[in-house]
Amino acid sequence: MNTRRRTTVRPLVLAAAAAFALAGCGALGTGSVPADEVETQISDKLTEMVGQTPEDISCPDDLPAEEGAEMTCVLSDGGETIDVAVTVTSVEDGNVNFDIEVADAPNE
């Protein structure tokens, strides 16, 4: 007799854990992109990629408008968290372009 084990999977965190990179763009304010705008960009890009909006994205601070600037935000969904690395790739005409890379595994 075969028995099947059924596992509930949190699709957003698992899809995010696939370690993909996305590009975002924020408007330059006072030499940085406000944290809430970066959070919105991450949420929008992930929603576009996996078809589900994350419960929460939290960034520790504003993103400096300097090429190479980095920070780590945290995606929370379904009781799990995963890091999201944000790296500024360029600053052009008042726009800050940045890459978003989701870690390959949820935080423990």
Helices and strands as residue ranges (DSSP letters): H 11-16, E 21-27, E 32-33, H 35-50, E 56-58, E 63-64, E 70-77, E 80-92, E 95-102
